[in-house]
Amino acid sequence: MASLFTKIVRGEVPAYKVAEDSQFLAFLDINPNARGHVLCIPKKEVNKIFELEEEVYQELMRFSRKVAIALEKTVDCKRVGMAVVGLEVPHVHVHLIPLNSMSDMDFSNSVKMEEEEFKELAASIHVNL
């Protein structure tokens, strides 16, 4: 069965996209740790990050770096943190989280945002690849 992220890639589930190329997609997390929390995924469904072919892993990191740079220019933060946990959805995903304190990396916390705020934020972060 396709993961939630595969359904997003296919357009079956909506997402607030910020970057996309032929191999990867970045979109806002709908349950964000902080305003601007982005997920970067390979379009091909792979369960665990270290199951990716090495070249795809390296390309995912390059893609994530481009998104993080755009994110840091857009969202007021001290830096952008990165985490790979992989327990929530069985599809590789890199969390990019704008940080102002260590608690912003605490996945038990979340920030509430309205749909219009998600739309505006996604448009302002948008990365041209």
Secondary structure as the mmCIF struct_conf table of DSSP 4:
data_model
#
loop_
_struct_conf.conf_type_id
_struct_conf.id
_struct_conf.beg_label_comp_id
_struct_conf.beg_label_asym_id
_struct_conf.beg_label_seq_id
_struct_conf.end_label_comp_id
_struct_conf.end_label_asym_id
_struct_conf.end_label_seq_id
HELX_RH_AL_P HELX_RH_AL_P1 LEU A 4 ARG A 10
TURN_TY1_P TURN_TY1_P1 GLY A 11 GLY A 11
BEND BEND1 GLU A 12 VAL A 13
STRN STRN1 LYS A 17 GLU A 20
BEND BEND2 SER A 22 GLN A 23
STRN STRN2 PHE A 24 LEU A 28
BEND BEND3 ILE A 30 ASN A 31
BEND BEND4 ASN A 33 ALA A 34
TURN_TY1_P TURN_TY1_P2 ARG A 35 GLY A 36
STRN STRN3 VAL A 38 PRO A 42
BEND BEND5 LYS A 43 LYS A 44
BEND BEND6 ASN A 47 LYS A 48
HELX_RH_3T_P HELX_RH_3T_P1 ILE A 49 GLU A 51
BEND BEND7 LEU A 52 LEU A 52
HELX_RH_AL_P HELX_RH_AL_P2 GLU A 54 THR A 74
BEND BEND8 VAL A 75 VAL A 75
BEND BEND9 LYS A 78 LYS A 78
STRN STRN4 ARG A 79 ALA A 83
BEND BEND10 LEU A 87 HIS A 91
STRN STRN5 VAL A 94 LEU A 99
BEND BEND11 ASN A 100 SER A 101
HELX_RH_3T_P HELX_RH_3T_P2 MET A 102 MET A 105
TURN_TY1_P TURN_TY1_P3 PHE A 107 SER A 108
HELX_RH_AL_P HELX_RH_AL_P3 GLU A 115 ILE A 125
#
